[in-house]
Amino acid sequence: MSTPMDCQLIGRWRIVKADIWDRDYLDLVEPAMLVIQANGHGEIAYGAMQASLDLEYSRALVYFTWEGFDEMDEVRGSGSAELQDDGTLEIEFAYRHGDEATLKAERVTSSTA
C-alpha cells in the first residue's frame, strides 16, 4: 500500500445509493456519509448505523475494518472503497456475520456539507 498522500479518495463522500437499502433508509438519521481521512481513520454513517474506520490506502482504493453501533447494538465488519472512472466511489461493505452491500458515493465538493 502507498502512503495516504497518494490516495485520491481522501475527503468527504455522500452515499447516494445502495443495492439492498433505499435512499429513505440511507438518510434515516442524517445524510449518509463516508469520510476518509489521511491519518489512517475514517467514519461512515447511514440509516441508524455509525462507525469508525481503520484504513489501508492505495492510490484509488482503500480497505477498511470498521466498528460502531446500529440501533444501539455493537456492530463490526470490513470493506473497501474504489474510485470509479466516472469519479464516484463503489463501496463494498460487510457486517461481520451479516449483510453485505454495495454502496455508491459522490464526492462532497461544498465546504458546508
Backbone as a printed PyTorch tensor [residue, N CA C, xyz], in Angstrom:
tensor([[[  0.8390,  -1.1870,   0.0000],
         [  0.0000,   0.0000,   0.0000],
         [  0.8860,   1.2530,   0.0000]],

        [[  0.4120,   2.2920,  -0.6210],
         [  1.1590,   3.5400,  -0.6770],
         [  0.7780,   4.4310,   0.5000]],

        [[  1.4320,   5.5500,   0.5860],
         [  1.1420,   6.4860,   1.6650],
         [ -0.2080,   7.1490,   1.4320]],

        [[ -0.8420,   7.6380,   2.4970],
         [ -2.1440,   8.2880,   2.3420],
         [ -2.1250,   9.4790,   1.3900]],

        [[ -0.9910,  10.1800,   1.2900],
         [ -0.9470,  11.3650,   0.4330],
         [ -1.1390,  11.0200,  -1.0400]],

        [[ -0.8400,   9.7790,  -1.4340],
         [ -1.0370,   9.3420,  -2.8140],
         [ -2.4890,   8.9690,  -3.0910]],

        [[ -3.2900,   8.8230,  -2.0590],
         [ -4.6540,   8.3190,  -2.1970],
         [ -5.6010,   9.4110,  -2.7000]],

        [[ -6.3360,   9.1110,  -3.7580],
         [ -7.2830,  10.0580,  -4.3420],
         [ -8.6350,  10.0530,  -3.6340]],

        [[ -8.8240,   9.1870,  -2.6560],
         [-10.1200,   9.0420,  -2.0030],
         [-10.2740,   9.8700,  -0.7320]],

        [[ -9.2020,  10.4770,  -0.2640],
         [ -9.2700,  11.2420,   0.9810],
         [-10.2570,  12.3870,   0.8150]],

        [[-11.1950,  12.4920,   1.7560],
         [-12.2020,  13.5380,   1.7260],
         [-13.5500,  13.0270,   2.1860]],

        [[-14.5800,  13.8370,   1.9440],
         [-15.9570,  13.5040,   2.3270],
         [-16.7180,  13.0230,   1.0970]],

        [[-17.4860,  11.9530,   1.2930],
         [-18.2550,  11.3500,   0.2170],
         [-19.6890,  11.1720,   0.6720]],

        [[-20.6300,  11.5550,  -0.1600],
         [-22.0680,  11.4190,   0.1190],
         [-22.5450,  10.0930,  -0.4610]],

        [[-23.0390,   9.2070,   0.3950],
         [-23.5650,   7.9320,  -0.0650],
         [-24.9470,   8.1840,  -0.6700]],

        [[-25.1030,   7.8390,  -1.9440],
         [-26.3320,   8.1720,  -2.6700],
         [-27.1580,   6.9590,  -3.0770]],

        [[-26.5850,   5.7600,  -2.9540],
         [-27.3010,   4.5800,  -3.4300],
         [-26.7440,   3.3300,  -2.7540]],

        [[-27.6210,   2.3460,  -2.5660],
         [-27.2170,   1.0310,  -2.0570],
         [-28.0250,  -0.0360,  -2.7700]],

        [[-27.4300,  -1.2050,  -2.9050],
         [-28.1440,  -2.2640,  -3.6060],
         [-29.2020,  -2.9480,  -2.7420]],

        [[-29.1200,  -2.8540,  -1.4140],
         [-30.0990,  -3.5460,  -0.5680],
         [-30.9510,  -2.6070,   0.2920]],

        [[-30.6600,  -1.3000,   0.2900],
         [-31.4520,  -0.3350,   1.0570],
         [-31.8690,   0.8040,   0.1380]],

        [[-33.0330,   1.3930,   0.4100],
         [-33.4590,   2.5360,  -0.3950],
         [-32.8980,   3.8330,   0.2000]],

        [[-33.0600,   4.8990,  -0.5510],
         [-32.4930,   6.2020,  -0.1580],
         [-33.0950,   6.7080,   1.1450]],

        [[-34.3900,   6.4740,   1.3830],
         [-35.0110,   6.9000,   2.6450],
         [-34.3230,   6.2510,   3.8320]],

        [[-33.9860,   4.9540,   3.7170],
         [-33.2810,   4.2950,   4.8150],
         [-31.8690,   4.8520,   4.9660]],

        [[-31.1560,   5.0330,   3.8630],
         [-29.7860,   5.5510,   3.9430],
         [-29.7330,   6.8580,   4.7280]],

        [[-30.6930,   7.7470,   4.5050],
         [-30.7170,   9.0740,   5.1340],
         [-31.6400,   9.1270,   6.3500]],

        [[-31.9060,   7.9980,   6.9860],
         [-32.8630,   7.9150,   8.0870],
         [-32.5690,   8.8880,   9.2190]],

        [[-31.3360,   8.9470,   9.7050],
         [-30.9790,   9.7960,  10.8480],
         [-30.3000,  11.0780,  10.3920]],

        [[-29.4370,  10.9730,   9.4110],
         [-28.6940,  12.1060,   8.8550],
         [-28.3140,  11.7390,   7.4320]],

        [[-27.8480,  12.6920,   6.6320],
         [-27.4140,  12.3310,   5.2820],
         [-26.3120,  11.2690,   5.3370]],

        [[-26.4610,  10.2030,   4.5610],
         [-25.4900,   9.1080,   4.5410],
         [-24.1370,   9.6340,   4.0540]],

        [[-23.0570,   9.2840,   4.7720],
         [-21.7630,   9.8840,   4.5030],
         [-20.6340,   8.8990,   4.7740]],

        [[-19.5570,   9.0150,   3.9990],
         [-18.2970,   8.3170,   4.2270],
         [-17.2120,   9.3800,   4.2820]],

        [[-16.3660,   9.3280,   5.3080],
         [-15.2500,  10.2600,   5.4440],
         [-13.9670,   9.4410,   5.4760]],

        [[-13.0510,   9.7570,   4.5640],
         [-11.7540,   9.0950,   4.5010],
         [-10.7010,  10.1320,   4.8680]],

        [[-10.0260,   9.9120,   5.9780],
         [ -9.0180,  10.8480,   6.4710],
         [ -7.6240,  10.3520,   6.1220]],

        [[ -6.6360,  11.2250,   6.1760],
         [ -5.2550,  10.8910,   5.8450],
         [ -4.4980,  10.2880,   7.0210]],

        [[ -5.1450,  10.1610,   8.1680],
         [ -4.4600,   9.6780,   9.3730],
         [ -4.7120,   8.1990,   9.6730]],

        [[ -5.2290,   7.4530,   8.6930],
         [ -5.4870,   6.0340,   8.8870],
         [ -6.8620,   5.7180,   9.4300]],

        [[ -7.6800,   6.7530,   9.5690],
         [ -9.0200,   6.5690,  10.1300],
         [-10.0710,   7.2330,   9.2460]],

        [[-11.3170,   6.8750,   9.4970],
         [-12.4310,   7.4670,   8.7840],
         [-13.7150,   7.1900,   9.5290]],

        [[-14.8240,   7.5660,   8.9100],
         [-16.1390,   7.3820,   9.5090],
         [-17.1330,   7.0440,   8.4160]],

        [[-18.1690,   6.3050,   8.8040],
         [-19.2760,   6.0480,   7.9060],
         [-20.5600,   6.1300,   8.7250]],

        [[-21.6000,   6.6860,   8.1090],
         [-22.9080,   6.7680,   8.7650],
         [-23.9840,   6.6460,   7.6910]],

        [[-24.9410,   5.7840,   7.9530],
         [-26.1400,   5.6740,   7.1190],
         [-27.1920,   4.9550,   7.9310]],

        [[-28.4570,   5.1670,   7.5940],
         [-29.5330,   4.5540,   8.3680],
         [-29.3850,   4.9140,   9.8290]],

        [[-29.4240,   3.9150,  10.6970],
         [-29.2150,   4.1240,  12.1310],
         [-27.8260,   3.6510,  12.5550]],

        [[-26.9110,   3.4840,  11.5820],
         [-25.5810,   2.9680,  11.8360],
         [-24.5440,   4.0790,  11.7440]],

        [[-23.6370,   4.1020,  12.7220],
         [-22.4780,   4.9920,  12.7110],
         [-21.2780,   4.1710,  13.1210]],

        [[-20.1580,   4.3370,  12.3980],
         [-18.9860,   3.5300,  12.6930],
         [-17.7010,   4.2890,  12.3860]],

        [[-16.6310,   3.8610,  13.0520],
         [-15.2810,   4.3490,  12.7980],
         [-14.5570,   3.3450,  11.9170]],

        [[-13.7020,   3.8600,  11.0370],
         [-12.9590,   3.0190,  10.1050],
         [-11.4710,   3.0460,  10.4290]],

        [[-10.8060,   1.9180,  10.2670],
         [ -9.3460,   1.8330,  10.2460],
         [ -8.9690,   1.5020,   8.8120]],

        [[ -8.1370,   2.3500,   8.1960],
         [ -7.9100,   2.3210,   6.7510],
         [ -6.5280,   1.8350,   6.3460]],

        [[ -6.4610,   1.2040,   5.1720],
         [ -5.2290,   0.9280,   4.4340],
         [ -5.4300,   1.5320,   3.0570]],

        [[ -4.4180,   2.2490,   2.5520],
         [ -4.5700,   3.0460,   1.3410],
         [ -3.8060,   2.4900,   0.1510]],

        [[ -4.3600,   2.7110,  -1.0260],
         [ -3.6140,   2.6930,  -2.2810],
         [ -4.0740,   3.9380,  -3.0370]],

        [[ -3.6380,   4.1130,  -4.2410],
         [ -3.9530,   5.3520,  -4.9670],
         [ -5.4530,   5.5490,  -5.1970]],

        [[ -6.1520,   4.5240,  -5.6450],
         [ -7.5760,   4.6750,  -5.9830],
         [ -8.4550,   3.6740,  -5.2270]],

        [[ -7.9280,   3.1550,  -4.1060],
         [ -8.6410,   2.1250,  -3.3640],
         [ -8.2540,   2.1930,  -1.8970]],

        [[ -9.2280,   2.0130,  -1.0200],
         [ -8.9330,   1.8420,   0.4070],
         [ -9.6120,   0.5640,   0.8820]],

        [[ -8.9330,  -0.1100,   1.7880],
         [ -9.5130,  -1.2400,   2.5030],
         [ -9.7310,  -0.7830,   3.9250]],

        [[-10.7730,  -1.3120,   4.5730],
         [-11.0170,  -0.8920,   5.9520],
         [-11.6720,  -1.9900,   6.7720]],

        [[-11.4370,  -1.8980,   8.0640],
         [-12.2460,  -2.6050,   9.0490],
         [-13.0090,  -1.5270,   9.7730]],

        [[-14.1430,  -1.8750,  10.3440],
         [-14.9650,  -0.8610,  10.9940],
         [-15.6260,  -1.4360,  12.2440]],

        [[-15.9360,  -0.5250,  13.1830],
         [-16.6710,  -0.8460,  14.4060],
         [-17.5690,   0.3220,  14.7320]],

        [[-18.7740,   0.0130,  15.1940],
         [-19.6970,   1.0810,  15.5520],
         [-20.9700,   0.5430,  16.1570]],

        [[-22.0430,   1.3010,  15.9580],
         [-23.3430,   0.9760,  16.5290],
         [-24.4250,   1.0930,  15.4690]],

        [[-25.3600,   0.1610,  15.5000],
         [-26.5310,   0.1940,  14.6430],
         [-27.7310,  -0.0170,  15.5560]],

        [[-28.5440,   1.0180,  15.7040],
         [-29.6810,   0.9990,  16.6290],
         [-29.2410,   0.5540,  18.0200]],

        [[-28.1420,   1.1010,  18.4980],
         [-27.5930,   0.8780,  19.8370],
         [-26.9340,  -0.4900,  20.0060]],

        [[-26.9020,  -1.3320,  18.9760],
         [-26.2080,  -2.6120,  19.0380],
         [-24.8020,  -2.4520,  18.4750]],

        [[-23.8150,  -3.0550,  19.1360],
         [-22.4550,  -3.0230,  18.6180],
         [-22.3780,  -3.8560,  17.3480]],

        [[-21.7290,  -3.3020,  16.3240],
         [-21.5440,  -3.9810,  15.0500],
         [-20.1130,  -3.7630,  14.5720]],

        [[-19.6600,  -4.6550,  13.6980],
         [-18.3170,  -4.5190,  13.1160],
         [-18.2990,  -5.2540,  11.7930]],

        [[-17.2450,  -4.9740,  11.0370],
         [-17.1210,  -5.6420,   9.7550],
         [-15.9120,  -5.1430,   8.9920]],

        [[-15.9860,  -5.2800,   7.6710],
         [-14.8840,  -4.8830,   6.8150],
         [-15.4350,  -4.3870,   5.4850]],

        [[-14.5530,  -3.8280,   4.6770],
         [-14.9900,  -3.3610,   3.3710],
         [-13.8790,  -2.7140,   2.5840]],

        [[-14.2750,  -2.1360,   1.4690],
         [-13.3460,  -1.4170,   0.6070],
         [-14.1090,  -0.3340,  -0.1380]],

        [[-13.3700,   0.6360,  -0.6310],
         [-13.9450,   1.6930,  -1.4680],
         [-12.9880,   1.9160,  -2.6320]],

        [[-13.5460,   1.9140,  -3.8440],
         [-12.7160,   2.0510,  -5.0330],
         [-13.2350,   3.1820,  -5.9020]],

        [[-12.3100,   4.0370,  -6.3380],
         [-12.6500,   5.1420,  -7.2280],
         [-12.9850,   4.5940,  -8.6040]],

        [[-14.1310,   5.0060,  -9.1430],
         [-14.5960,   4.5690, -10.4560],
         [-14.1860,   5.5890, -11.5250]],

        [[-14.2550,   5.1780, -12.7820],
         [-13.8790,   6.0550, -13.9000],
         [-14.7210,   7.3280, -13.9540]],

        [[-15.9760,   7.2610, -13.4650],
         [-16.8460,   8.4390, -13.5060],
         [-16.6660,   9.3520, -12.2940]],

        [[-15.6930,   9.0630, -11.4160],
         [-15.4190,   9.9130, -10.2530],
         [-16.1980,   9.5360,  -9.0080]],

        [[-17.0680,   8.5410,  -9.0900],
         [-17.8070,   8.0770,  -7.9190],
         [-17.0070,   6.9880,  -7.2040]],

        [[-17.4640,   6.6620,  -6.0120],
         [-16.8850,   5.5470,  -5.2610],
         [-17.8350,   4.3650,  -5.2950]],

        [[-17.2800,   3.1780,  -5.4130],
         [-18.0450,   1.9640,  -5.1920],
         [-17.5290,   1.3730,  -3.8850]],

        [[-18.4230,   1.2370,  -2.9350],
         [-18.0640,   0.7820,  -1.5970],
         [-18.6410,  -0.6220,  -1.3950]],

        [[-17.7870,  -1.5640,  -1.0820],
         [-18.2080,  -2.9090,  -0.6850],
         [-18.1930,  -2.9110,   0.8350]],

        [[-19.3410,  -3.1600,   1.4530],
         [-19.4930,  -3.0040,   2.8920],
         [-20.0980,  -4.2770,   3.4650]],

        [[-19.4370,  -4.8700,   4.4580],
         [-19.9150,  -6.1380,   5.0120],
         [-19.9590,  -6.0800,   6.5320]],

        [[-21.1080,  -6.4870,   7.0780],
         [-21.2410,  -6.6930,   8.5140],
         [-20.6560,  -8.0660,   8.8380]],

        [[-19.9640,  -8.1770,   9.9550],
         [-19.4760,  -9.4850,  10.3910],
         [-20.6800, -10.3840,  10.6570]],

        [[-20.7390, -11.5160,   9.9920],
         [-21.8310, -12.4790,  10.1200],
         [-23.1810, -11.8700,   9.7600]],

        [[-23.2180, -10.9950,   8.7540],
         [-24.4860, -10.3680,   8.4050],
         [-24.5350,  -9.8760,   6.9800]],

        [[-25.2650,  -8.7660,   6.7950],
         [-25.4960,  -8.2010,   5.4730],
         [-24.2030,  -7.8040,   4.7670]],

        [[-24.2480,  -7.8710,   3.4530],
         [-23.2210,  -7.3180,   2.5860],
         [-23.9190,  -6.3980,   1.6050]],

        [[-23.3360,  -5.2370,   1.3640],
         [-23.9730,  -4.2610,   0.4860],
         [-22.9370,  -3.6130,  -0.4200]],

        [[-23.4080,  -3.1620,  -1.5670],
         [-22.6130,  -2.3270,  -2.4490],
         [-23.2390,  -0.9430,  -2.4280]],

        [[-22.4440,   0.0520,  -2.0630],
         [-22.9030,   1.4300,  -1.9570],
         [-22.2310,   2.2700,  -3.0400]],

        [[-22.8980,   3.3320,  -3.4450],
         [-22.3190,   4.2930,  -4.3850],
         [-22.2550,   5.6350,  -3.6780]],

        [[-21.1170,   6.3400,  -3.8320],
         [-20.9420,   7.6370,  -3.1850],
         [-20.3610,   8.6420,  -4.1670]],

        [[-20.7230,   9.9070,  -3.9330],
         [-20.2220,  11.0180,  -4.7390],
         [-19.4290,  11.9630,  -3.8340]],

        [[-18.3640,  12.5080,  -4.3650],
         [-17.5190,  13.4150,  -3.5730],
         [-18.3020,  14.6670,  -3.1870]],

        [[-18.1510,  15.0820,  -1.9340],
         [-18.7670,  16.3140,  -1.4530],
         [-17.8340,  17.4460,  -1.8080]],

        [[-18.3120,  18.3910,  -2.6020],
         [-17.4710,  19.4960,  -3.0350],
         [-17.7240,  20.7760,  -2.2720]],

        [[-18.8750,  20.8560,  -1.5880],
         [-19.2100,  22.0580,  -0.8360],
         [-18.5540,  22.0300,   0.5330]],

        [[-18.0630,  23.1690,   0.9910],
         [-17.4620,  23.2230,   2.3200],
         [-18.5080,  23.2140,   3.4180]],

        [[-19.7960,  23.3510,   3.0700],
         [-20.8490,  23.3540,   4.0790],
         [-21.5070,  21.9960,   4.2460]],

        [[-21.1020,  21.0110,   3.4520],
         [-21.7170,  19.6820,   3.5150],
         [-21.2440,  18.8970,   4.7230]]])
